[in-house]
Amino acid sequence: MPMVNRRQSLSTALIFPLLVLLSSVKNGNAGITSAFIRSEWPSVDIPINSEEFAVPKGHNAPQQVHITQGDYDGKAVIISWVTADGPGPSKVQFGKSEKSFDYTAEGTTTNYTFYKYKSGYIHQCLIDGLEYDTKYYYKIVSGESSREFWFQTPPQIDPDASYTFGIIGDLGQTYNSLSTLEHYMHSGGQTVLFVGDLSYADRYQYTDVGIRWDSWGRFVERSAAYQPWIWSAGNHEIEYMPYMGEVLPFKNYLHRYPTPYLASESSSALWYAIRRASAHIIVLSSYSPFVKYTPQWVWLREELKRVDREKTPWLIVLMHFLIYNSNEAHFMEGESMRAVFESCFIHYKVDVIFAGHVHAYERSYRISNVKYNVSSGDRYPVPDKSAPVYITVGDGGNQEGLASRFTHPQPDYSAFREASYGHSTLEIKNRTHAFYHWNRNDDGNKVPTDSFVLHNQYWGSNLRRRKLEKHHLRGVVGLLATD
């Protein structure tokens, strides 16, 4: 390496930590309530006969194709699709070269009824033993019809693996939803962390419920067939409808959207964990029992013990309803889960918690309220360096519209809030820091609106930081010594 390049590398190594340090300085406790108001598209679903929901051409052609991670560490995917006219084969051909499908995997087929709606044939196929950081092409054949897609596997589990996650919640299937989805697809995101409320099909009745699940599957296929969507369930997936004779919660959701819950020793597809690149991601179910001694509570405590921050330094939690929220919509709904889990989140130094539910955007400072109890203690959240950042991204665009009424004055724990549609990205750079962006859908344009540098809770401790800096300094000195 020429001397000038070594000097540039050394300068970057010295200057970049300074920039990160400056970006972490907080301007007091004064939060921002954005005054932006946009003329949103009507909060109504796109007509069912729109081309956005077009059925693929060909008899019994595979449709509603989507993938999710299929194991604990990112070397497998679950590919799901539907055939409308008959079961056909449940096989996926795949390989590393376009038009060259050297391998075949076989899956399972099922269907179900919901009221008088009868689903198509739902196929789910696990492809495992994949290589890291590799592009795979896959082909789904159904009789004389076939369709081809591709996906990219994540880098190997490593503390400094860089990776970009997209975060979307409460999406629905309106023109606002379409704007969010299309903007996300140009964001550079590699995997979607979805925080619940998918189709909003429960806003319909009778056979239209199932029909709107089908249309949503075709709607998100443009992204979900090409990169994993990590699913979590919201209240709109419960679909408890006794007037239709449907009383089994999550029936449509669980039939259509599998998760790799067994890989993390979970007893339910509604809560589970995965590791991907440098992140350990925990998905919780806000609408399943979670108090002490319940299966979800027991599982979470064991899963947190399994987290190895030396390998996956970024600890991310997904849930649907929010623990901290200053919007009048759903205010205090997350208080019960906060009372149960907040102390665990702080003890294990969770970096960030993403939630949806409120149809607006909000980001908190690092705060906690663990000292509060019903008989004594501080009633108000206080700054806490060990606490996660809480981010609400329930702004995907569904037909219920925006939640525009925030409480006033803005609480000290709230850093930024705005009632607009949009999506977020989390760009993990290495084990110490990540860049977070929230992008507003501004009249059809993607507008970066809120951003900050997220510092890793584990590697941010003074002792570990000194250890890491010493390691990097040795590398720089060794590089100069070879000149």
C-alpha positions as a printed Julia matrix, in Angstrom:
483×3 Matrix{Float64}:
   0.0     0.0     0.0
   1.48    3.47   -0.9
   2.34    5.79    2.03
  -0.35    8.33    1.03
  -3.07    5.66    1.35
  -1.75    4.6     4.75
  -1.82    8.22    5.93
  -5.36    8.62    4.62
  -6.43    5.45    6.43
  -4.79    6.67    9.63
  -6.49   10.07    9.29
  -9.85    8.37    8.82
  -9.21    6.17   11.85
  -8.51    9.27   13.98
 -11.12   11.68   12.6
 -14.12    9.34   12.35
 -14.37    8.61   16.1
 -14.37   12.39   16.67
 -17.3    12.83   14.28
 -19.18   10.02   15.99
 -18.46   11.61   19.38
 -19.77   14.99   18.24
 -22.88   13.44   16.77
 -23.68   11.82   20.1
 -23.9    15.1    22.02
 -27.49   15.64   23.08
 -28.93   19.14   22.97
 -30.39   19.02   26.46
 -33.78   17.38   26.92
 -35.67   19.58   24.49
 -37.55   17.28   22.12
 -38.94   18.24   18.73
 -42.56   18.07   17.67
 -42.57   18.53   13.92
 -45.06   21.06   12.65
 -45.05   19.51    9.18
 -48.51   18.93    7.74
 -48.99   17.25    4.4
 -51.96   16.67    2.17
 -52.13   12.91    2.42
 -53.74   10.65   -0.09
 -57.14    9.37    1.05
 -56.84    6.63    3.67
 -58.81    4.09    1.66
 -57.65    0.79    0.27
 -56.56    0.56   -3.34
 -59.43   -0.95   -5.41
 -59.25   -4.73   -5.51
 -59.09   -4.8    -9.32
 -56.05   -2.48   -9.41
 -52.9    -3.57  -11.17
 -51.12   -3.3    -7.81
 -52.9    -6.54   -6.88
 -52.66   -8.18  -10.3
 -52.72  -11.99  -10.36
 -49.69  -13.4   -12.25
 -50.41  -14.68  -15.73
 -50.63  -18.41  -16.35
 -52.83  -21.19  -15.05
 -52.28  -21.78  -11.34
 -49.25  -19.49  -11.39
 -47.44  -19.03   -8.07
 -48.48  -15.8    -6.36
 -48.01  -13.98   -3.04
 -44.38  -15.09   -2.94
 -42.45  -14.03    0.16
 -39.41  -15.17    2.09
 -38.26  -14.99    5.69
 -35.22  -16.26    7.55
 -35.49  -20.0     8.07
 -33.03  -20.69   10.89
 -31.26  -19.05   13.8
 -28.12  -17.79   12.02
 -29.14  -16.76    8.51
 -28.12  -19.81    6.45
 -31.69  -20.78    5.54
 -34.84  -19.19    4.13
 -38.49  -20.18    4.15
 -40.1   -19.49    0.78
 -43.89  -19.23    0.79
 -46.36  -18.89   -2.07
 -49.96  -19.61   -3.03
 -51.49  -21.43   -5.98
 -55.15  -20.61   -6.51
 -56.49  -23.4    -8.73
 -54.83  -26.54   -7.38
 -52.06  -27.78   -5.11
 -49.52  -28.51   -7.84
 -45.95  -29.39   -6.83
 -44.48  -27.78   -3.72
 -40.92  -27.53   -4.98
 -38.36  -24.78   -5.39
 -35.44  -24.98   -7.81
 -32.46  -22.8    -6.9
 -28.83  -22.1    -7.67
 -26.09  -19.48   -7.66
 -26.35  -18.49  -11.31
 -29.24  -16.91  -13.14
 -31.21  -19.47  -15.16
 -29.09  -22.23  -13.62
 -31.07  -24.05  -10.95
 -28.85  -26.88   -9.74
 -30.73  -27.78   -6.56
 -34.29  -28.64   -5.6
 -36.04  -28.37   -2.25
 -39.46  -29.77   -1.45
 -41.95  -28.13    0.87
 -45.42  -28.62    2.29
 -48.89  -27.59    1.19
 -51.94  -26.63    3.22
 -55.13  -24.6     2.97
 -57.83  -23.41    5.35
 -61.22  -21.78    5.55
 -62.24  -18.52    7.19
 -66.0   -18.14    7.36
 -67.01  -19.15    3.79
 -63.72  -18.09    2.26
 -61.48  -20.96    1.2
 -57.83  -20.12    0.81
 -55.67  -21.11   -2.1
 -53.05  -23.78   -1.63
 -50.36  -22.36    0.63
 -46.85  -23.69    0.02
 -43.92  -23.34    2.41
 -40.46  -24.6     1.52
 -37.35  -24.5     3.69
 -34.03  -24.09    1.9
 -31.13  -24.59    4.3
 -27.37  -25.09    4.17
 -26.9   -21.88    2.2
 -23.6   -20.03    1.96
 -23.24  -16.63    3.57
 -23.08  -13.45    1.51
 -24.24  -15.19   -1.66
 -26.87  -14.32   -4.23
 -29.25  -17.2    -4.98
 -31.74  -17.44   -7.81
 -34.88  -19.49   -7.35
 -37.69  -20.74   -9.51
 -41.16  -21.87   -8.48
 -42.84  -24.18  -11.0
 -46.57  -24.91  -11.02
 -47.59  -27.04  -13.98
 -46.93  -25.02  -17.11
 -46.47  -21.82  -15.12
 -43.3   -20.75  -13.4
 -41.84  -17.63  -11.86
 -38.26  -16.68  -11.01
 -36.85  -14.55   -8.18
 -33.61  -14.08   -6.24
 -32.35  -13.26   -2.74
 -29.05  -12.45   -1.05
 -27.92  -14.26    2.08
 -26.46  -12.14    4.91
 -22.78  -11.96    5.79
 -21.42  -14.46    8.28
 -22.19  -13.81   11.94
 -19.5   -11.34   12.97
 -19.39   -8.41   15.41
 -18.23   -6.0    12.7
 -20.49   -7.2     9.9
 -22.21   -4.19    8.32
 -25.85   -4.58    7.38
 -28.9    -2.41    6.67
 -32.33   -3.2     8.05
 -35.53   -1.52    6.99
 -38.26   -1.0     9.56
 -41.92   -0.84    8.53
 -45.11   -1.09   10.53
 -48.89   -0.87   10.15
 -48.63   -0.99    6.37
 -52.05   -1.87    4.97
 -52.83   -1.55    1.27
 -53.66    2.08    0.48
 -51.88    4.47   -1.9
 -50.0     5.75    1.15
 -48.91    2.14    1.77
 -47.7     1.9    -1.81
 -45.68    5.1    -1.39
 -44.0     3.72    1.73
 -43.23    0.38    0.07
 -41.79    1.93   -3.09
 -39.65    4.37   -1.12
 -38.3     1.57    1.04
 -37.35   -0.45   -2.02
 -34.94    2.34   -3.01
 -33.45    2.72    0.47
 -30.72    0.09    0.29
 -32.38   -1.97    3.01
 -31.46   -5.67    2.92
 -34.06   -7.13    5.29
 -37.35   -5.74    6.6
 -38.11   -5.77   10.32
 -41.9    -5.65   10.29
 -43.52   -4.56   13.55
 -47.04   -5.85   13.01
 -50.4    -4.99   11.39
 -49.98   -6.35    7.89
 -53.03   -6.33    5.64
 -55.79   -4.68    7.71
 -58.08   -7.31    6.22
 -59.94   -7.38    9.53
 -61.49   -4.07    8.5
 -63.61   -6.16    6.13
 -66.24   -8.81    6.77
 -67.09  -12.32    5.67
 -65.32  -13.59    2.54
 -63.73  -10.19    1.91
 -61.38  -10.79    4.85
 -59.6   -13.63    3.06
 -59.72  -11.81   -0.27
 -57.89   -8.84    1.24
 -55.23  -11.13    2.71
 -54.67  -12.39   -0.83
 -54.44   -8.9    -2.3
 -51.93   -7.84    0.37
 -49.76  -10.88   -0.36
 -49.58   -9.85   -4.01
 -49.03   -6.23   -3.0
 -45.86   -6.8    -0.92
 -44.44   -9.51   -3.2
 -42.48   -6.85   -5.11
 -40.18   -6.64   -2.06
 -40.9    -9.7     0.09
 -40.04  -12.19   -2.69
 -36.52  -10.78   -2.93
 -35.48  -10.19    0.66
 -36.55  -11.58    4.03
 -39.3    -9.87    5.97
 -39.0   -10.65    9.68
 -42.59  -10.86   10.87
 -44.26   -9.83   14.1
 -48.01   -9.82   14.73
 -50.18   -6.85   15.68
 -53.73   -6.39   16.87
 -55.09   -6.45   13.31
 -53.82  -10.02   12.95
 -55.95  -11.29   15.87
 -59.21  -11.34   13.84
 -61.47  -12.55   16.64
 -64.82  -12.48   14.81
 -67.43  -14.55   16.67
 -70.27  -13.11   14.55
 -68.71  -15.04   11.67
 -67.95  -18.11   13.76
 -64.21  -17.29   13.74
 -62.78  -17.32   17.25
 -59.24  -18.69   16.75
 -56.83  -15.74   17.05
 -54.24  -15.14   14.33
 -55.74  -17.79   12.04
 -55.06  -16.06    8.71
 -51.66  -14.76    9.8
 -50.31  -18.05   11.13
 -51.37  -20.01    8.05
 -49.69  -17.55    5.68
 -46.59  -16.16    7.4
 -44.27  -18.76    8.95
 -41.41  -17.91   11.29
 -38.34  -19.93   12.38
 -39.51  -20.1    15.98
 -38.33  -23.66   16.63
 -34.74  -22.62   15.87
 -34.78  -20.37   18.95
 -36.54  -22.96   21.12
 -39.78  -20.98   21.2
 -43.09  -22.75   21.67
 -45.0   -20.34   19.41
 -44.55  -18.8    15.97
 -45.62  -15.48   17.5
 -42.4   -14.95   19.49
 -38.93  -16.01   18.41
 -35.38  -14.79   17.77
 -32.85  -14.79   14.96
 -29.25  -13.74   14.47
 -28.37  -11.9    11.27
 -24.99  -10.37   10.43
 -24.01   -8.53   13.66
 -27.53   -8.32   15.12
 -29.51  -10.46   17.53
 -33.19   -9.78   16.9
 -35.92  -10.72   19.36
 -39.57  -10.69   18.27
 -42.2   -10.44   21.0
 -45.96  -10.93   20.8
 -47.85   -8.04   22.35
 -51.15   -9.95   22.19
 -50.07  -13.25   23.71
 -49.71  -13.83   27.47
 -46.43  -12.31   28.67
 -46.7   -11.91   32.43
 -44.51  -13.85   34.85
 -44.39  -17.65   34.37
 -46.14  -17.61   30.97
 -44.37  -19.38   28.07
 -43.36  -16.11   26.42
 -41.94  -14.7    29.67
 -39.95  -17.87   30.36
 -38.68  -18.02   26.78
 -37.52  -14.38   26.72
 -35.5   -14.75   29.9
 -33.71  -17.79   28.45
 -33.19  -16.15   25.06
 -31.62  -13.06   26.62
 -29.12  -15.32   28.38
 -28.16  -16.82   25.01
 -27.27  -13.45   23.48
 -23.51  -13.26   22.84
 -22.57   -9.6    22.36
 -19.04  -10.63   21.37
 -20.54  -12.18   18.22
 -23.76  -10.22   17.72
 -23.26   -6.91   19.54
 -26.51   -5.34   18.34
 -29.53   -6.4    20.41
 -32.81   -5.34   18.78
 -36.35   -6.03   20.02
 -39.51   -5.89   17.9
 -43.01   -5.64   19.33
 -46.3    -4.12   18.22
 -47.6    -1.86   20.93
 -45.35    0.72   22.47
 -43.86    0.98   25.93
 -43.3     4.74   25.64
 -45.68    6.89   23.61
 -46.73   10.54   23.8
 -49.51   10.31   21.23
 -53.11   10.4    22.44
 -53.73    7.3    20.33
 -53.1     4.13   22.37
 -51.58    6.15   25.2
 -50.41    3.9    28.09
 -51.44    0.66   26.32
 -47.92   -0.69   26.72
 -47.71   -0.04   30.44
 -48.35   -3.67   31.4
 -45.56   -4.95   29.16
 -43.28   -2.18   30.41
 -43.84   -3.32   34.0
 -42.96   -6.91   33.06
 -40.04   -6.49   30.66
 -38.38   -3.09   31.09
 -35.98   -4.23   33.81
 -34.82   -7.09   31.55
 -34.26   -4.72   28.65
 -32.07   -2.55   30.85
 -30.2    -5.41   32.5
 -29.25   -6.89   29.14
 -28.63   -3.45   27.57
 -30.98   -3.72   24.6
 -29.88   -1.19   21.99
 -33.19   -0.26   20.39
 -36.84   -1.33   20.51
 -39.04   -0.85   17.44
 -42.82   -0.82   17.74
 -45.84    0.2    15.68
 -49.52    0.51   16.63
 -49.65    4.32   16.74
 -49.95    5.67   13.2
 -47.24    8.26   13.57
 -43.49    8.45   14.14
 -41.74    9.02   17.46
 -38.27    8.48   18.9
 -37.32    8.59   22.58
 -34.13    9.33   24.44
 -32.62    6.54   26.53
 -34.93    6.56   29.54
 -36.42    4.16   32.07
 -39.11    4.03   34.71
 -37.98    0.97   36.64
 -37.93    2.78   39.98
 -41.68    3.25   39.87
 -44.08    0.94   41.71
 -47.59    1.36   43.03
 -46.5     2.25   46.57
 -43.28    4.24   46.16
 -40.64    5.42   43.76
 -40.3     8.03   41.05
 -43.43    8.27   38.92
 -41.65    9.73   35.9
 -39.2     8.25   33.37
 -35.63    9.38   33.94
 -32.52    9.39   31.74
 -30.84    6.0    31.81
 -27.7     5.22   29.82
 -28.4     1.48   30.1
 -31.88    1.76   28.58
 -32.81    1.21   24.95
 -33.98    3.86   22.52
 -37.71    3.4    21.81
 -38.88    4.11   18.26
 -42.46    4.07   16.99
 -42.83    3.36   13.27
 -46.55    2.66   12.92
 -46.63    5.02    9.96
 -46.75    2.61    7.02
 -49.92    4.04    5.49
 -52.97    1.94    6.37
 -56.61    2.94    5.9
 -57.13    4.11    9.49
 -55.13    7.27    8.75
 -52.6     9.21   10.81
 -52.62    9.68   14.58
 -52.02   13.42   14.58
 -52.85   14.33   18.19
 -49.78   14.33   20.41
 -49.92   15.16   24.11
 -48.74   18.62   25.14
 -46.34   19.64   26.41
 -43.96   17.16   24.82
 -42.59   14.82   27.53
 -38.9    15.05   28.4
 -38.37   11.49   27.21
 -39.58   12.25   23.66
 -36.79   13.3    21.27
 -38.7    13.67   17.99
 -42.26   13.06   16.85
 -44.27   13.68   13.7
 -47.57   12.45   12.3
 -46.54   11.47    8.78
 -46.2     8.3     6.75
 -42.78    6.81    6.16
 -40.24    4.08    6.87
 -36.94    3.75    8.72
 -33.53    2.24    8.06
 -30.88    1.1    10.52
 -27.44    0.96    8.91
 -25.15   -1.06   11.16
 -21.57   -0.06   10.41
 -19.6    -2.12   12.91
 -19.78   -3.26   16.52
 -19.71    0.25   17.96
 -22.15    2.39   15.97
 -25.02    2.41   13.51
 -26.78    5.15   11.54
 -30.54    5.46   11.91
 -32.81    7.35    9.49
 -36.53    7.98    9.4
 -37.76    8.93    5.94
 -41.03   10.77    5.48
 -43.25   10.21    2.46
 -43.6    13.84    1.35
 -46.13   14.03   -1.48
 -44.56   11.1    -3.28
 -40.95   11.91   -2.4
 -38.72   10.25    0.19
 -37.52   12.96    2.59
 -34.91   12.16    5.3
 -36.42   13.77    8.39
 -34.96   12.31   11.59
 -31.55   10.7    11.97
 -28.97   10.0    14.66
 -25.96    7.84   15.45
 -26.87    4.85   17.6
 -24.03    3.75   19.89
 -23.83    0.13   20.86
 -24.72   -0.48   24.49
 -22.31   -3.36   25.02
 -19.24   -2.0    23.26
 -19.99    1.5    24.5
 -18.78    0.72   28.01
 -15.49    2.41   28.9
 -13.62   -0.84   29.53
 -14.68   -2.5    26.28
 -14.12    0.72   24.31
 -10.55    0.98   25.57
 -10.01   -2.68   24.71
 -11.33   -2.11   21.19
  -9.35    1.11   20.66
  -6.19   -0.67   21.81
  -6.87   -3.45   19.3
  -7.38   -0.95   16.45
  -4.3     1.05   17.48
  -2.17   -2.1    17.25
  -3.48   -2.6    13.73
  -2.61    0.96   12.68
   0.87    0.78   14.23
   1.46   -2.57   12.55
   0.39   -1.1     9.22
   2.84    1.83    9.51
   5.63   -0.5    10.62
   5.41   -2.42    7.35
   6.2     0.71    5.33
